[in-house]
Amino acid sequence: MLKNYLLLAVKNFRKQKMFSLINVLGLTVGITCCLMIFLFITNEFSYDKFHKNGNNIYRIMRVGNIDGVVKNIPWVSPMYGPTLASDYPDMVQKTTRVSPDNDLVTYNNISFNEKKIYLVDSNFFQFFSFKLLKGNPAGVLSEPGSIVMTASAAKKYFGNDDPIGKTVELNKKLRLKVTGIAEDVPVNSHLEFDMVVPIANWKNEGWMNQWPGNNLFVYLQLNPAVKPEQLISRFPAFMDKYLGKFYRENGFKMDLTMHPLKDIYFEGESPWDNVKHGSKKMVYVFMSIAALILIIACINFMNLATARATDRSKEVGLRKVMGAVRRQLALQFIFESLLFATLASVLALVLLQLIMPAYTNFLGYKLPSYWNDPRVYLFLLGVIVVVGLLAGSYPALLMSSFSPIESLKGKLRTGKGGAFFRKTLVVFQFGISVLLIISVTIVMKQMHYLRTSDMGFDKEQSMIVRLDNHDIWEKKIQFKNQLQADPSVANVSVMTGEPGGFHDSYGFDVQGKPGERMMFNTEFADFEYVPTLGLRIIAGRNFSSQFPTDSTNAAIINRAAAIKMGYTPEQAIGKWIKNLSQDSLPRTIVGVVEDYHFASLKQVIGPLVISTKKDDRRLVVIKLKLTNLPQAIDRIRKIYTSEVPDYPFEYTFLDERFNKLYKSEASQETLLSVFSIIAICIACLGLFGLASYTAIKRTKEIGVRKVLGSSVENIVLLLSKDLLKPVLLGTLIAVPLGYFVMQKWLQSFAYKVDIHWWMFAIAAMIAVMIALFTVSVQAVKAALANPVKSLRTE
């Protein structure tokens, strides 16, 4: 029986080549998109699942409430790890600390500035399940003077030589012996490292032995018999015991919690973290698009199959006369549908292999090999069954129900139900397409707004050079002075955080609010901060060397800070504030700057205090003149190299840094654009097939109309209007749905574009024009055909 079904399917395929190719092509593209998204999703949900004890591992998080916004901060001081283990031995099996760092690593006088170095406890490779190619997990980090490299990092330094036992230098000071080689970190790990160094080398440093601090991450492994809530309930007492006095003195308080290892990746990117994160929203967008594209491809199949039902009516009638029952006929048509889905799946695997390089380039990382992954084949099998049944069930039930007598007489009447069903499917199909176009239009508009919006500061021609090594940090003043003397440099400022970067928050006492401690974002910078960023002073003045006390007694605030304090910008001038953690005496507010986006546009501009105290500077912002940019960069490189010859000169630009804040949204923009085009193409492919079939079935009618004097325009209109009606209806349905979906998406931005009617008009116009062109191609072809040939057609 299966052999007969296969022969009939092949015969039908050869008889209707064009319609069969349209079906296979639509399904192939749809299944390819699903495969791409399936690989992405399985990788996203596999993060950190490879750790042996992953279900019992948690990361400690501090919880702060700043202006009513709860922020989870993973950075804690080194004291948390050993203290939690010693205070709660019945609950905490073990802890480990991880401090991301970047250092200069030297071997044979060849140096690299390594940005993925972790300073860790000696049990790191016992705590986590990162594989070691060489070395014992219990012993590779037991000695402070040891280092473990990944295979790729070792190859960079030692080539094909055995690295074990060789010695490298860290920052030209600390000699470390290679004691182990780790397998390259899996792509589905939120922790990424090239080298691991024992944190014991810094055990006597001040920052290692104090409770207040933002130095590292602490992970703990919970006793399997203990529920996380039991330990979390002990944290308030723990924090009060070790930090209660500090918080009371400094006017703020932080709580403590812990997050499961498996949830860390989806916590979302934030300036409070620097490990790899993903977006669940992005995953759900991918999943939704995959489902919509596959549904559109299935609709094509169903539409063409039901439209051609009358062509196969004689086949059905003859088979029924010969004894075939309805169940056999239905199985035959479902078998054909499954065969189409199987062929499309095989072609999808081939197409996926061809486009995989471009896909991995878009994702920014290489996906694991899928050829040996049984989940891929199970997924394909599921797609074949679902698509085969979904796309084939209705045509099978419809065609197997035909009356054999009417079928053989060629007088079959499918009624208006079949045409209505096809039009309903077209409505749904183009509704999806228009929804995607609307989404793309608004996403592109929002991304354009993010890129071109007035941020309140000048981010053009502003270079960032980080003080990320001890040598340049020690010489930051000399470096700044040399830069200011260069003719290609307009301004230079040394600061703790650039716009879009990390900004500390501190508790303040303020004049006029006795006993009311306020939390403000804080920027520690020099006198050139305001002119370098091009901030606008709306009251008072900038810091000035003409006022010697500005270095110790002055502060500048933004408008939002003045409002929070209960003043207008003018009223704030002369009032005092006191940073409870950093200042022994109050500072006088000498200036107020207009609000500017020191964070991303996803966040409302918060209150900010710009202070001159604190020697903790993390970067230099260099405002360049509008001259020869490559030449200016080269001059700055020479200045940097003259100060710190051992370190490579590395820089970014402020506008690039800010654009990285919207990397996820930019990916969504690209994703929606590509898949919208694919969805529209598949929808138009089906519409083209329906138009072709309609033209073929009405060939004789067209010939008669032409003989009776109908113009080409009238015939084109006649053939087009029936197919364009459901397109227009689908467009009307998609507009309010698109408005609702995009309003939800825009809620993640504090500053966003307004949704205007013309955005929906453009989306609708694009969809209708594409559909009109698709239908008109076949309509014009039919209208221009020789009427004599048309009248001879049977």
HELIX and SHEET records of a PDB file:
HELIX    1   1 LEU A    2  LYS A   15  1                                  14    
HELIX    2   2 LYS A   17  GLU A   44  1                                  28    
HELIX    3   3 GLY A   54  ASN A   56  5                                   3    
HELIX    4   4 TYR A   80  ASP A   87  1                                   8    
HELIX    5   5 PHE A  124  PHE A  127  1                                   4    
HELIX    6   6 ALA A  151  PHE A  158  1                                   8    
HELIX    7   7 ILE A  199  TRP A  202  5                                   4    
HELIX    8   8 GLY A  206  ASN A  209  5                                   4    
HELIX    9   9 PRO A  228  ILE A  232  1                                   5    
HELIX   10  10 PHE A  235  ASN A  250  1                                  16    
HELIX   11  11 LEU A  261  ILE A  264  1                                   4    
HELIX   12  12 TYR A  265  GLU A  267  5                                   3    
HELIX   13  13 LYS A  280  ALA A  307  1                                  28    
HELIX   14  14 THR A  310  ARG A  312  5                                   3    
HELIX   15  15 SER A  313  VAL A  321  1                                   9    
HELIX   16  16 ARG A  326  LEU A  363  1                                  38    
HELIX   17  17 PRO A  374  SER A  400  1                                  27    
HELIX   18  18 PRO A  404  LYS A  409  1                                   6    
HELIX   19  19 GLY A  415  THR A  452  1                                  38    
HELIX   20  20 HIS A  470  GLU A  474  1                                   5    
HELIX   21  21 LYS A  476  GLN A  484  1                                   9    
HELIX   22  22 TYR A  529  LEU A  533  1                                   5    
HELIX   23  23 ASP A  550  ASN A  553  1                                   4    
HELIX   24  24 ARG A  559  MET A  565  1                                   7    
HELIX   25  25 PRO A  569  ALA A  572  1                                   4    
HELIX   26  26 LEU A  629  GLU A  643  1                                  15    
HELIX   27  27 LEU A  654  ASN A  659  1                                   6    
HELIX   28  28 LYS A  660  TYR A  662  5                                   3    
HELIX   29  29 LYS A  663  LYS A  697  1                                  35    
HELIX   30  30 THR A  699  VAL A  707  1                                   9    
HELIX   31  31 VAL A  712  LEU A  746  1                                  35    
HELIX   32  32 TRP A  757  ALA A  783  1                                  27    
HELIX   33  33 PRO A  787  ARG A  792  1                                   6    
SHEET    1   A 9 VAL A  69  ILE A  73  0                                        
SHEET    2   A 9 ILE A  57  ILE A  66 -1                                        
SHEET    3   A 9 PHE A 217  LEU A 222 -1                                        
SHEET    4   A 9 VAL A  92  TYR A 107 -1                                        
SHEET    5   A 9 ILE A 110  VAL A 120 -1                                        
SHEET    6   A 9 MET A 195  PRO A 198  1                                        
SHEET    7   A 9 SER A 146  THR A 150 -1                                        
SHEET    8   A 9 LEU A 174  ALA A 182  1                                        
SHEET    9   A 9 LEU A 132  LYS A 134 -1                                        
SHEET    1   B 3 VAL A  69  ILE A  73  0                                        
SHEET    2   B 3 ILE A  57  ILE A  66 -1                                        
SHEET    3   B 3 ASP A 255  PRO A 260 -1                                        
SHEET    1   C 5 VAL A  69  ILE A  73  0                                        
SHEET    2   C 5 ILE A  57  ILE A  66 -1                                        
SHEET    3   C 5 PHE A 217  LEU A 222 -1                                        
SHEET    4   C 5 VAL A  92  TYR A 107 -1                                        
SHEET    5   C 5 THR A 167  LEU A 170 -1                                        
SHEET    1   D 4 VAL A 489  MET A 495  0                                        
SHEET    2   D 4 LEU A 619  LEU A 624 -1                                        
SHEET    3   D 4 SER A 462  ARG A 466 -1                                        
SHEET    4   D 4 THR A 652  PHE A 653 -1                                        
SHEET    1   E 7 ILE A 537  GLY A 540  0                                        
SHEET    2   E 7 ARG A 587  VAL A 593 -1                                        
SHEET    3   E 7 ALA A 554  ASN A 558  1                                        
SHEET    4   E 7 LEU A 608  SER A 611 -1                                        
SHEET    5   E 7 MET A 518  PHE A 524  1                                        
SHEET    6   E 7 ASP A 504  VAL A 510 -1                                        
SHEET    7   E 7 TRP A 576  ASN A 579 -1                                        
END                                                                             
